[in-house]
């Protein structure tokens, strides 16, 4: 049998002219072939590697037998955002990394492409709905309409609870609509799944920032917080407050709003842009900068490519499109004139022994400073929740995140939390999984079980 299926993608010089998706999905013939590569393991490691534990061999088997809608049903039973996750999951370090074909010195089964195939077949026929339990008297409030909040809301609504979801944005979706740009996943994917979730009788309250949990607890039997990580971490260097320095989260949000015709994106046409950081957000910011017309885009990362946390596929895309990687380099100062960015000063770094994170530590090389002319800087060195909002909740925090027990219960009785506001910023699939698990704990709590 030949290797993995690779659908056509647009060439880099074409795709950087648009924010639209540029990779084709599998057609029926390609899907049937790719499904036939799955060897249907007895204890599938791919299923264990999926945070929502989708029965991957089973849905692939159904594709193989031509039961496409049945394949979609298997996926949606485990993951209400099965479509979105098919497009945005870092499968290279989740299910596909664990595929047994890797140990056979072959490429892994294209699980994400097969999941997209099943979702697109489902969407044409109508997103699958599952039975809803009879109505219960108790109500639950959900703060945050991202993947964690909506996942929890969906599970609770299916159990019969009256659920109200509050979000500071005008539309539900969180980072799926305001952080993930459409070349990775068309917003129609998330919007179709969000519409399906809200149709379970969930009330959505847009443009509402919640700050008083006590008021909510007076009206609702329990509260789930899935507020996400909307703020970018700072570099803590001179010049970070100059005009032309953008926190990555704000930058991607502004680009999303611009594409939704609700605001303006930063003017980067013909400019030189430096992205600080080596994660997926840095990669996304670099590719967005190119699509906004930037002349040159650099990613400045203090470690080597081997330590870079961004998935290899994203790095490959960025390099193909012309992003330049400056590795083993760290910014020490941002220079400006008349209040605006003009240059960035960096120092070369040397790799040492692994630190507490498991990655090799870095130390600056004395006398290796260098300066680059730059018009804009995007800081993508991590994200965190809105600290003012968290403090207003009065919950116990740990390292700036909400502290919970293993059942997602917080320090206040009846208040639960999950997703990025607890784990610090992971993936859509992990947030979805945590929302689902938290809903089980909330159900037990409202039935009179332990907190």
N, C-alpha and C positions, 0 to 999 in steps of 0.2 A: 504494500500500500504506500502511496505517495505521502508527503508530509502535510502539514497544516495548511488550511485554506487562508489565503491572504487577499481579501477583496481590494479592488482598485481604490486609490486615493488621489485627490487632485495634487498636481505638482506644487511645490512650495511657493513659486512665484505667482501662482494663481490664487492659492488659498489665503495668502496674507492680504488680499484685497477685499476680503469679506469676513464677517463674523459667523457665517453660516457653516453647518457641518460639512466636512470635506471628505469623509470616509464613507464609502458605500456599505450597505448592509448585505448580508447573505441573501441570495435568491434561493428558491426551493431546491434546485439541484445542488448548490454549494452546501446548503444546510444539511441535506440528507447525507452527503459525502462526509462532512465534518462530524456529524452525529455518529457515523459508522466508525470513527476513530476511537470513540469511548469504549473501554474494555469492561465497563460495568463492574467495578471492584466490589468485593463482598462487604468490606468496611471502608467505604470511600473516604480517603483523606481530604478530598476537595470539599465534601459536605461539612466535615469538622472545621475546616479552615474558614468557612463562610460564617460570619457573625450571626446571621439569621438562620443558619443551618438548612438552607434549601436542599431538598433531595435532588442533587444535580444529576446523578445517573438516571433517576426516574424520569425527570423532565426531558433529558436527552433521548432516552429510550422512546418516549412518546413522539418526539420529533422524528426519530428513525422509523417509526411505524406510521407516520403521516397524521398523527393525532395532535395537531398543532395547538388547538384550543385546550386540550387536556394538558399539554406541556405548560401552557400559561397558567392553568389552574394550580398545578403543583408548585410553581414559583410563587404565586400570589398567596397561597395558603401559609407560606412561611414569611414572605416579605411583601408588605403592602406597597412598597416602592420598588418592586422588582424591575420595572421598566427603567426608572431613573438609575438604579444601581447597575443595570446592564451597561449603561453608557459611561458612568463615572467611577465605578469601583476600581481601586488599584489592584486588579486581579493578579498582577505580577507578583505581589507579595501576599496574596490570599489564596483563592481556590486554584488558580492556574499554577501557582508556585508548587502546590502539593500534588499536582496531577502525576499519576504513576508513570506516564509517558516520559517525564523528565528523567526518571531513573533508567529508562530504556534508551537513553541518548537520542531522544526524539523531541520534537516540539510538543508542548502541552496541547490538549484539546482546547479549541477556541470557545471556552465556556461563555465568555461575555458576549461574543458574537451570536452564539446560539440562543442566549437569553434575550438578546435584542430581537432576534428573529421571532421568537415566541411572543414577545410583547407586541411587536408590530402586527402579527396575525391576530392577536387578541384585540388590539385597539380597533381594527377594522370591523370586527364582529360586535364589539362592545365589551368594556372592561368587566370582568367577572365579579359578581356580587355574591356574598355568602349570607347565610341566614342570620337574622338578628334576634336576640333574646327578648322576651316580653319586657315592657318598660318597668324600671325600678323607680322608687320614690327619690332616692338620693341623687345629688348632683355633684359633678366634678368640674373644677376650673382648670384650664391648661394655660400657662403663661409661655408664649412662644409658639409660633406656627411654622417652625422648621421641621426637619424629618423626625426628631425625637418627640416633639410636642404632638405632631399630627399622627404619628404612629401610636402614641399613648391614647390620644383622643379616639382614634379608630377602634382600638381594642376595647376601650371602655364603652363606646357607643354600641358596639356589637354585643356587649354584655348587658345592655339595656339601660345604662346610666344616661342621664341627660348631661351632655357635655358642652361647655362653652369655652372657646379658644380665643385668647386675647393676643394681639400682636401689634408692635409699634409701626409696622409697615402697612401700606394700603392693601397689599395682597398677601395671602398665605403662601408659604413656601420657604421662607428663610433663605439660606445660602443657595438653595436650588434655583431660586429666581434672582437673587441679588449678589451672588458670589461666584456661581458657576456660569460661565459665558457660553453662548449657544453653539460655538464650534465643537464643544465637548458633548453637549446634549441639547438638542432643541428644547426650548422652554415648553413646547407643546407636550413633551413627554411628561414632565412633572405636573403641568397644569391639568392634564387628563387624569392623572392619579389623584391629585388634590381634589378635583371635582368629584371623583368617585368617593373619596373619604367623606367629604362634607355632606354628600347625599345620604349618609347614614343618620341624618337628623342632628348633626353637629352645628351649633351656632358659632359663627365666626364674627368677632368684633375687631375690625381693622383700626389702625392708627390709634391704638390705645396702649399707653405705657403704664404698666402696673407697678406700684411702689408700696402698696399697703396690703400685706398678706392677711393681717387680722381682719380687715374688711371682707376679704374673700372667704375666709374661714367662717365668718358669721353667716354667710349665705350658702356656701358649698360644703359638702361633707369631706372633701379632700381637694388638695391642690397639687398639680404637677408643674414643675418648672423645667422648661426646655429652652431657655433663653439664648443659648448659643454663645459664641465668642465673636462679638462684633467689633472689638477694638484690637488694633495692632500694637505689638510690643515696640518699644523705642530702642534706638541704638545707644543713646546716652552720650553722644559726642557733640562737639561744637559745630554749630551751623545747621542743626537738625530742624530749627524753626524757620529757616529761610523759605521764601516763596519758591515753589518748584520741588519741595520735598513732600512726598505723599505717603501716608501709611497705606500699606497694600490693601487692607480690608476696605478702607474708604475709597481707594482708587478703583477697585473692582466694582464696588457698589455704584460709584458714579458712572462708570462705563455701562453697567447694566441699566441704570436709569436712563442714560442717554439713548441706548438702543431701544428702550421701551417708550422713547419720546416723552420722558418725564423730567429731563434735566440735561445738563451739559457734561461732557467728558473733558478731562484735561486736554489742552491743546498741545499735542506732541509732534505735530507735523514738521518734518525736517529737523527735529531735535535729536540730541544725543542723550540717551537715557541709561542710567545705572540702576540695576536692581540688586539690592543687598539681601542675600539669603540663598539657601539651596534646597528649599522644599517645593512642594507642588504649587503653592501659592506664588512663589517667585517665578516659576516656569510660566504659570498662567499670566502673571503681570507682564512678563517679557513678551509673550506672544500677543497680548492685547496691545502693548505699546507699538509693535510692528503694524498691527491693523489700524492703529490710529495715525499711522504715517511717520513714525519715528525713523530717522535716517540711520542711526546706529543704536543697537541695544546691547548692553553688557550685563551679564550676571556675575556679581562679585561674591565669591564664596570662600570662607576661610580655611576649609579643608580640601581634600582631593576629591576627584570624581567618585572614588570607591566609597567615600563616607557620605556622599550627597544623598539626602533622604528622598528627593524627588524620584518618582518611578522612572525607570530607564526609557520607557516608551515616550513619556513627556519630554525628557531630555533630548531624545533623538529628534522629535518633532521640532523643538526649539532650534537645535543646531541646523537642521535642514532649512529652516526658514531664515537663518542668518544671524541668530543670537550668538554673541561671542562670550565664551566662558573664561573668566579670570579667576583661576583657582589658587588656593593657598595665598589668598589676599584678604585683608580686612581693612575697612575704612577707619580712619582715625580723626578725620576732620572734613567738613564740607565747607568749601569756600564760596563766597558770594560777593556781589557788587550791587549797590543800591537795593539791598534787601532780597536779591534773587540769586539762585544758584549759578555759579560759573565753573566750578571744578570740584573734584573730590580727591582727597589725599588718602592713600592707602599704604599699608606696610605688608611686606611679604611675611608669610608664616611658615614655620617648620613643624612637621608632624612629630609627636612624641608617642608615649605609651598610651594605651586605652584609658579613658577617664571613667567616671561613674556611669555615663550614658552607654558605655561599651564602645564608643568611637574613640579614635586616637586623639589625644589632647594636642593643642596647638600653642605655639609660643611665637611671638614676633621676632623677626630677625633684625637685630640692631643695624641701623644704617641702610635699610632696604626700602625706605620710604619712596613712593613715586606719586606723581600727580597727573590727573587726567582732566581735560576740558569736558565738562558735562553741563547739560541744560536742565536736567530733571533727575531726581533720585526717588526711587520707590523702595520703601523699607518693608521687607518681608521676612522678618526674623522671629516670627511667632505671633500668636494671637491670644487674646484673653477676653473674659466677659467684661461687661460694663460694671466697673467696680462701684460706682455710685448706686446703681440699681441693686446690686447684691447687698450692699450695706443697708439700704433701705428695707430689705427683707428681714434683716435681723437674724439671719441664719449663721450657723457656725461655718467658717471658711477654713480652707487649708491651701496654702500657696496661691491664694487669690481665686480659688474655685470652691464651689459648694461641696461640703463634706457630706457623704452619705454612708450608710451601712451597706451590707451586701444585698439588701432588698430595696435599695434606692431611697430609703427613708432619711430625711434630714434631721436636724436637731430640734425642729418644731413638729410636734405631733400632728399628723394629718397632712404634712407637706412632704412631697417626694420630688426628686430631681433626677435628670439623666441627660445624656448627650454631651455636647461640647462643654456645657457649663459645669460639668462634673469631670469629664476626662481631659479637658484642656484643648480639645480640637483634634478630632480624629477623622472619621469618614462618614458619609451619608449612611452607609450600611451599618456601621457600629451605632450611630445615633438611632437609627430605626430599630435595631435590636434592643437597645437600652430602653427605648420608649415602650416597646412591647413587654419587656420583663417588668418594668415599673408598673405597667397597667395591671399585671397579675398581682403585684404586691398591694396596689391600691384596692383592688377588688377584695382581697383577703381582709384588708384593714376595714373596709366599709361593711363587710359581713360580720365584723366583730372579732376578727383574728388579731394576731400580734401586729405591731407597727412595722 
